[in-house]
Amino acid sequence: MKLPTIYEIKRDTYAHSPFYFATDTMSFFGQTLRDFKVTRSPQGKIYIIAVATSWTGTPGRFVSVREYIPGPTIGQGRLEHVPDDDTYPWQYVNTLELARAQRAAKDTR
């Protein structure tokens, strides 16, 4: 199965999570759809991950991680909260943070 795009996930989960990708919600957290990364764990689970800024506008380490569970038909997918003990997505978040820090270090040289 091919990895879905964030746009496909947004369309598929609208019925169960109508506010998760709402413009007002993402604006509040300083996010756009391009901020979301879609990844698949070795066990086959699909996760969406995005780093957000705080509602005060200061950059922070606020990370949104959800497991995407496709439904039997389009429009019936779900987003589930990921517990802290589910190690794969959090390892991926650390990889994203490291890459971001390395890019920032290169930009300051």
Number of C-alpha atoms within 10 A of each C-alpha: 4 5 10 14 13 17 12 12 21 21 15 22 23 19 13 13 16 11 13 14 20 14 12 12 13 16 14 15 17 18 18 15 13 9 14 19 17 17 20 17 12 8 7 9 13 19 22 20 20 19 21 23 17 14 12 10 11 10 12 12 11 12 13 15 22 19 20 24 17 17 12 8 8 13 17 16 21 19 22 13 10 16 12 10 8 9 11 16 24 17 11 16 18 11 12 16 14 12 12 11 12 11 11 11 10 8 8 6 5
